[in-house]
Structure formats: structure tokens, C-alpha cells
Amino acid sequence: QLLESSSLLYFNSTTNSIIIIKRIDRDTLCPNDDLCLTCYITMKFYDIFYYDILLLKFKINDINDNQPIFNSNTYTISLTENNMPGIKIRLSKADDIDCLINNIQYYELTYIYNNYIIISKINLFNNNNNQTINNQPFYLEYDI
């Protein structure tokens, strides 16, 4: 006998099956779990044969289902010929509600230099200890 359930799941007592009735988005369900460790949906049942309460716990794993959102579709950076090498240009970040492992891994910048398309990537993870720099501003180093 079902005692308690999430609005995302339905228990059919005739067939003893559990059915997902709404889309499950881990990032909406557990928005503060950046490491994807503690997001669960539970169902509570009463066992009429053993007079015991059973708790079913479903761990919700994250997938990369939310795309990053930028404030603008295009960003333009203008440099003058007298900029000094080593100047830092602050770049805008996107918002991505997926947890860290499915969040933005790197940014790709595309620009034209002497009629060539140049693509550069900015990695958001510090390779030394696998920590993200996601909550910190990041910059493009101008060294031409």
C-alpha cells in the first residue's frame, strides 16, 4: 500500500508498477546539489504482510539536458593598435543549471585575423586539482 510519493511518480497497485508521470530534471529538483551527489525521489509503502514501512529511494542522475544561456547572441571586442601585450579583457559567461560534470567545460572564441578564422578555447577547469573556475571571472589574454 502506497503511503507517500513524489508528484513525478505514480504507483499502479493493480500491476505493482511505478510509472514516471512527469519529466524529471535533476537540476530543477535539486538546484543546490552542484556535485550531483544527493538528489533522490522517495516513495513510502506499507507492507501489510510484515507490518513494516518500506522506503524506495531513486537516485536521480544528471545528464546534460540544459543548454547554456548567454545574455547576448554576439559579443564584439574591439582592440586598438596601441594596446599593450598582456592586457586582460573580461569575457561574459553563460548560465548553465546542469551540475558541474555536465556544465560548461570550456568556452570557444572564434575570431578573424589576417583573413584566417582562429578558434581558441578557454578551459574552465584548473587541471592541477580538477577544480572549476566557473564562479570566477575569466579573461582573454591579449598578447599580439
ZADO-1210 file (C-alpha; in nm, 4 decimals, padded with zeros to 6 digits):
<atoms>
<atom x="00.0000" y="00.0000" z="00.0000" code="GLN" pos="1"/>
<atom x="00.1382" y="00.3397" z="-00.1016" code="LEU" pos="2"/>
<atom x="00.1746" y="00.5888" z="00.1831" code="LEU" pos="3"/>
<atom x="00.3693" y="00.8718" z="00.0262" code="GLU" pos="4"/>
<atom x="00.5039" y="00.9533" z="-00.3179" code="SER" pos="5"/>
<atom x="00.6516" y="01.2252" z="-00.5323" code="SER" pos="6"/>
<atom x="00.4312" y="01.4049" z="-00.7836" code="SER" pos="7"/>
<atom x="00.6728" y="01.2806" z="-01.0510" code="LEU" pos="8"/>
<atom x="00.5948" y="00.9122" z="-00.9962" code="LEU" pos="9"/>
<atom x="00.2791" y="00.7051" z="-00.9958" code="TYR" pos="10"/>
<atom x="00.2319" y="00.3657" z="-00.8329" code="PHE" pos="11"/>
<atom x="-00.0169" y="00.1320" z="-01.0002" code="ASN" pos="12"/>
<atom x="-00.1340" y="-00.1024" z="-00.7246" code="SER" pos="13"/>
<atom x="-00.3027" y="-00.3391" z="-00.9717" code="THR" pos="14"/>
<atom x="00.0159" y="-00.4118" z="-01.1660" code="THR" pos="15"/>
<atom x="00.2615" y="-00.3162" z="-00.8876" code="ASN" pos="16"/>
<atom x="00.4472" y="-00.0937" z="-01.1285" code="SER" pos="17"/>
<atom x="00.5957" y="00.2510" z="-01.0813" code="ILE" pos="18"/>
<atom x="00.5471" y="00.4937" z="-01.3671" code="ILE" pos="19"/>
<atom x="00.7183" y="00.8243" z="-01.4337" code="ILE" pos="20"/>
<atom x="00.4381" y="01.0734" z="-01.4996" code="ILE" pos="21"/>
<atom x="00.6332" y="01.3987" z="-01.5427" code="LYS" pos="22"/>
<atom x="00.9698" y="01.4941" z="-01.6859" code="ARG" pos="23"/>
<atom x="01.2385" y="01.4609" z="-01.4195" code="ILE" pos="24"/>
<atom x="01.5037" y="01.7321" z="-01.4309" code="ASP" pos="25"/>
<atom x="01.7634" y="01.6822" z="-01.1604" code="ARG" pos="26"/>
<atom x="01.8795" y="02.0424" z="-01.1862" code="ASP" pos="27"/>
<atom x="01.5314" y="02.1757" z="-01.1119" code="THR" pos="28"/>
<atom x="01.4582" y="01.9130" z="-00.8469" code="LEU" pos="29"/>
<atom x="01.7866" y="01.9634" z="-00.6567" code="CYS" pos="30"/>
<atom x="01.9262" y="02.3025" z="-00.7633" code="PRO" pos="31"/>
<atom x="02.1812" y="02.3249" z="-00.4795" code="ASN" pos="32"/>
<atom x="02.3483" y="01.9898" z="-00.5498" code="ASP" pos="33"/>
<atom x="02.6323" y="02.1084" z="-00.7770" code="ASP" pos="34"/>
<atom x="02.8258" y="01.7825" z="-00.7446" code="LEU" pos="35"/>
<atom x="02.5246" y="01.5600" z="-00.8282" code="CYS" pos="36"/>
<atom x="02.5577" y="01.3568" z="-00.5111" code="LEU" pos="37"/>
<atom x="02.2345" y="01.3814" z="-00.3174" code="THR" pos="38"/>
<atom x="01.9323" y="01.4088" z="-00.5436" code="CYS" pos="39"/>
<atom x="01.6680" y="01.1456" z="-00.4706" code="TYR" pos="40"/>
<atom x="01.2967" y="01.0848" z="-00.5154" code="ILE" pos="41"/>
<atom x="01.1373" y="00.8674" z="-00.2484" code="THR" pos="42"/>
<atom x="00.8246" y="00.6579" z="-00.2228" code="MET" pos="43"/>
<atom x="00.6939" y="00.5176" z="00.1033" code="LYS" pos="44"/>
<atom x="00.4935" y="00.1953" z="00.1196" code="PHE" pos="45"/>
<atom x="00.3281" y="-00.0023" z="00.3946" code="TYR" pos="46"/>
<atom x="00.3919" y="-00.3765" z="00.3831" code="ASP" pos="47"/>
<atom x="00.0656" y="-00.5357" z="00.5005" code="ILE" pos="48"/>
<atom x="00.2262" y="-00.8799" z="00.5420" code="PHE" pos="49"/>
<atom x="00.5171" y="-00.7768" z="00.7640" code="TYR" pos="50"/>
<atom x="00.3583" y="-00.4631" z="00.9127" code="TYR" pos="51"/>
<atom x="00.6558" y="-00.2597" z="00.8128" code="ASP" pos="52"/>
<atom x="00.7197" y="00.0617" z="00.6253" code="ILE" pos="53"/>
<atom x="00.9283" y="00.0333" z="00.3097" code="LEU" pos="54"/>
<atom x="01.1121" y="00.3276" z="00.1663" code="LEU" pos="55"/>
<atom x="01.2109" y="00.3237" z="-00.2014" code="LEU" pos="56"/>
<atom x="01.4775" y="00.5762" z="-00.2886" code="LYS" pos="57"/>
<atom x="01.5503" y="00.6631" z="-00.6528" code="PHE" pos="58"/>
<atom x="01.8773" y="00.8421" z="-00.7168" code="LYS" pos="59"/>
<atom x="01.8380" y="01.0994" z="-00.9934" code="ILE" pos="60"/>
<atom x="02.1455" y="01.1107" z="-01.2149" code="ASN" pos="61"/>
<atom x="02.2200" y="01.4217" z="-01.4135" code="ASP" pos="62"/>
<atom x="02.2511" y="01.4454" z="-01.7897" code="ILE" pos="63"/>
<atom x="02.3488" y="01.7446" z="-01.9987" code="ASN" pos="64"/>
<atom x="01.9910" y="01.8495" z="-02.0710" code="ASP" pos="65"/>
<atom x="02.0058" y="02.2248" z="-02.0125" code="ASN" pos="66"/>
<atom x="02.1879" y="02.4366" z="-02.2645" code="GLN" pos="67"/>
<atom x="02.3953" y="02.7360" z="-02.1558" code="PRO" pos="68"/>
<atom x="02.2233" y="03.0725" z="-02.1813" code="ILE" pos="69"/>
<atom x="02.4164" y="03.3870" z="-02.2736" code="PHE" pos="70"/>
<atom x="02.2885" y="03.7409" z="-02.2195" code="ASN" pos="71"/>
<atom x="02.3509" y="03.8126" z="-02.5878" code="SER" pos="72"/>
<atom x="02.3945" y="03.6091" z="-02.9070" code="ASN" pos="73"/>
<atom x="02.7029" y="03.8013" z="-03.0197" code="THR" pos="74"/>
<atom x="02.9787" y="03.9782" z="-02.8311" code="TYR" pos="75"/>
<atom x="03.2191" y="04.2125" z="-03.0052" code="THR" pos="76"/>
<atom x="03.5609" y="04.3004" z="-02.8665" code="ILE" pos="77"/>
<atom x="03.7388" y="04.5956" z="-03.0237" code="SER" pos="78"/>
<atom x="04.1107" y="04.6474" z="-02.9718" code="LEU" pos="79"/>
<atom x="04.3186" y="04.9434" z="-03.0756" code="THR" pos="80"/>
<atom x="04.6649" y="04.9218" z="-03.2254" code="GLU" pos="81"/>
<atom x="04.8305" y="05.0681" z="-02.9167" code="ASN" pos="82"/>
<atom x="04.7062" y="04.8066" z="-02.6677" code="ASN" pos="83"/>
<atom x="04.9906" y="04.6697" z="-02.4608" code="MET" pos="84"/>
<atom x="05.0674" y="04.2952" z="-02.4667" code="PRO" pos="85"/>
<atom x="04.9368" y="04.1255" z="-02.1533" code="GLY" pos="86"/>
<atom x="04.6181" y="04.3326" z="-02.1336" code="ILE" pos="87"/>
<atom x="04.3233" y="04.1338" z="-01.9938" code="LYS" pos="88"/>
<atom x="03.9788" y="04.1585" z="-02.1483" code="ILE" pos="89"/>
<atom x="03.6943" y="04.0382" z="-01.9279" code="ARG" pos="90"/>
<atom x="03.4603" y="03.7958" z="-02.1059" code="LEU" pos="91"/>
<atom x="03.0916" y="03.7318" z="-02.0357" code="SER" pos="92"/>
<atom x="02.9853" y="03.3916" z="-01.9082" code="LYS" pos="93"/>
<atom x="02.6800" y="03.1834" z="-01.9794" code="ALA" pos="94"/>
<atom x="02.4445" y="03.0442" z="-01.7161" code="ASP" pos="95"/>
<atom x="02.4073" y="02.6664" z="-01.7151" code="ASP" pos="96"/>
<atom x="02.1987" y="02.4990" z="-01.4445" code="ILE" pos="97"/>
<atom x="02.3386" y="02.1494" z="-01.5057" code="ASP" pos="98"/>
<atom x="02.5599" y="02.0203" z="-01.2255" code="CYS" pos="99"/>
<atom x="02.9361" y="02.0625" z="-01.2640" code="LEU" pos="100"/>
<atom x="03.0095" y="01.7412" z="-01.4532" code="ILE" pos="101"/>
<atom x="02.7508" y="01.8324" z="-01.7183" code="ASN" pos="102"/>
<atom x="02.8020" y="02.2069" z="-01.7007" code="ASN" pos="103"/>
<atom x="03.0088" y="02.4221" z="-01.9338" code="ILE" pos="104"/>
<atom x="03.3566" y="02.2699" z="-01.9711" code="GLN" pos="105"/>
<atom x="03.5161" y="02.5326" z="-02.1927" code="TYR" pos="106"/>
<atom x="03.4369" y="02.8395" z="-02.3971" code="TYR" pos="107"/>
<atom x="03.5323" y="02.8656" z="-02.7602" code="GLU" pos="108"/>
<atom x="03.6194" y="03.2028" z="-02.9093" code="LEU" pos="109"/>
<atom x="03.6188" y="03.2499" z="-03.2842" code="THR" pos="110"/>
<atom x="03.7807" y="03.5495" z="-03.4467" code="TYR" pos="111"/>
<atom x="03.9315" y="03.6549" z="-03.7781" code="ILE" pos="112"/>
<atom x="04.2974" y="03.7561" z="-03.8003" code="TYR" pos="113"/>
<atom x="04.4626" y="03.8335" z="-04.1376" code="ASN" pos="114"/>
<atom x="04.1697" y="03.6666" z="-04.3193" code="ASN" pos="115"/>
<atom x="04.2079" y="03.3435" z="-04.1173" code="TYR" pos="116"/>
<atom x="03.9476" y="03.2117" z="-03.8780" code="ILE" pos="117"/>
<atom x="04.1133" y="03.1451" z="-03.5438" code="ILE" pos="118"/>
<atom x="03.9435" y="02.9391" z="-03.2751" code="ILE" pos="119"/>
<atom x="04.0721" y="02.9432" z="-02.9206" code="SER" pos="120"/>
<atom x="03.9341" y="02.7543" z="-02.6221" code="LYS" pos="121"/>
<atom x="03.9241" y="02.8631" z="-02.2605" code="ILE" pos="122"/>
<atom x="03.9145" y="02.5631" z="-02.0263" code="ASN" pos="123"/>
<atom x="03.7035" y="02.6259" z="-01.7158" code="LEU" pos="124"/>
<atom x="03.8749" y="02.3597" z="-01.5082" code="PHE" pos="125"/>
<atom x="04.2012" y="02.4039" z="-01.3256" code="ASN" pos="126"/>
<atom x="04.3944" y="02.0939" z="-01.4366" code="ASN" pos="127"/>
<atom x="04.6024" y="02.0788" z="-01.1172" code="ASN" pos="128"/>
<atom x="04.3233" y="01.9728" z="-00.8839" code="ASN" pos="129"/>
<atom x="04.0191" y="01.9448" z="-01.1147" code="ASN" pos="130"/>
<atom x="03.8537" y="02.2483" z="-00.9574" code="GLN" pos="131"/>
<atom x="03.6282" y="02.4635" z="-01.1661" code="THR" pos="132"/>
<atom x="03.6732" y="02.8342" z="-01.2159" code="ILE" pos="133"/>
<atom x="03.3062" y="02.8557" z="-01.3068" code="ASN" pos="134"/>
<atom x="03.2149" y="03.1112" z="-01.0391" code="ASN" pos="135"/>
<atom x="03.5111" y="03.3387" z="-01.1113" code="GLN" pos="136"/>
<atom x="03.5520" y="03.5923" z="-01.3913" code="PRO" pos="137"/>
<atom x="03.7752" y="03.4857" z="-01.6770" code="PHE" pos="138"/>
<atom x="03.9772" y="03.6871" z="-01.9202" code="TYR" pos="139"/>
<atom x="04.1222" y="03.6742" z="-02.2697" code="LEU" pos="140"/>
<atom x="04.4959" y="03.7470" z="-02.2664" code="GLU" pos="141"/>
<atom x="04.5826" y="03.9892" z="-02.5439" code="TYR" pos="142"/>
<atom x="04.9400" y="03.9135" z="-02.6459" code="ASP" pos="143"/>
<atom x="04.9632" y="04.0034" z="-03.0162" code="ILE" pos="144"/>
</atoms>
